[in-house]
């Protein structure tokens, strides 16, 4: 007999045979499979022709397995047991696997992690792990991701979290030493610049341009990590642009204060995207994030 590709195996015939062999009855197998006894008989005949072997001995009042039929039944049952064990292992792995969330260092530290502590109080049985990356590359092993950008360009499920208010922040001592009477005064004070080429965050030049100043600026410190930029501002090195939803605790505890009353609303959104649509746990975490923003 020529080799038959796996997808060409007579699966319906094997299913009919297994049920008939297990019950030693075409009629009982037909009831189990919700088909007619004639359909079961037809499938088994097709299988016998394919194997060129008799699987049943037909009697006036029923059937019995041949030696070949018994051999095939044992092989099928072993195969089904292996499939069952594999499926059980996959179910256990799925129940134990963590929901992965990708976020930048700033979003992870300042926004996501504090909220996850609240999430675990309610859903302690769901494990969540973070993939922290400051590059906006696609990560296929990520269930959920959080971005800043134009959310309308996304395909698949996503939800805007918030538009943020951007303000000039500094330490209380720095604010006392550097009075801002007009936007032009920013040209005279040291500024902390965030150099993050993979992000589309607003920088000092853009922020001041929106407020009416396009002149030269004084750089005090350049960093590529927002957490370090905030620490530098706390240390009095210079002023930093603060995103209100990310720096809420800094403002609340007065580790940082507003240097001037002018603010700018971000043009784009912080938003969350669901990648793994087949996971109920990922969907639960995604929905929870959208309501906790």
Phi, psi and omega in degrees: 000131180293153178300138180249125177305150184305320185288351179262358178300140182285076186297320179298322179293320178296320179296316179296317179298314183301316180293317180294320181290322180295319181268348187050047183196127176288322183294314180295321177297320180297318178297318180297320183271357179060043175228181179273155175302326179297324179293320177296315180299319180296317180295319182291321176298320178296323179291319178296322177294322180295320181273345185059037180219146172278132181259334180229148165263124181272127177243169181297324183250014179160201182225163173216154182284140169278174177299321178295319180297318179295320179298315181293323179297316179298317179297318179294317181296322177295318179296319179293323176297319177296319178296317179299315179297319179297319180293322178296319178296320178295322178295319179296316179298319180294323181288334183264342185291148181274150171280126183260134179238127176264134179205160175287167179302316182295311181295320179298311185287319192263338184235311188286308185302316176300326179285328178295329176297325176289321180299315183293335176295330182262325183236063183294343182276353182254122180271134179234130176238152183250141169251106185265119182211136179262013171250148187264035180281155181284131179243109186293339182270016183260128178281321184221147175223152178241132186226163165242123181166200181272099185292338182291346178274356182279149168250156184084175184295129173211166179209128176297137177266307178191154163265137187256159174260127185254129185220162177274124182238156178196175177287157178303320179295320179296320180296324180291330183271338185235095180278132178254108178267330179212166181300327181298337181295341179296339178293342186258355184249151178290134182239142177265120183258133177265116180258091181231085187297335181275356179254164177246031178292147178290136177256181183300317182300316180291319180299312181290327178298319178296333181265002171106009180240129182234015184276189180291158181230157181255121179267129177260324188199135176242132180222162177248017181223126186292326179298318178294323178299318179293322178294320178298322178294319177298328181279001176082014181290326180180185177269151182227151174282126183249131175267119193304315182290338179270332184252020183305313183292325177298318180288319181298319181270002179058030169289331172228150179227162177287134180276332179210162183282343183292139177223169178222133176275131182298141182285335184244174186257151154275129183217159180246139182237136178262118179267315184269094183276355181267355183257121177294325180293317178298320179296322179295314179297317179302311181295324180294318178298322182292332181267348182260358183296000000 
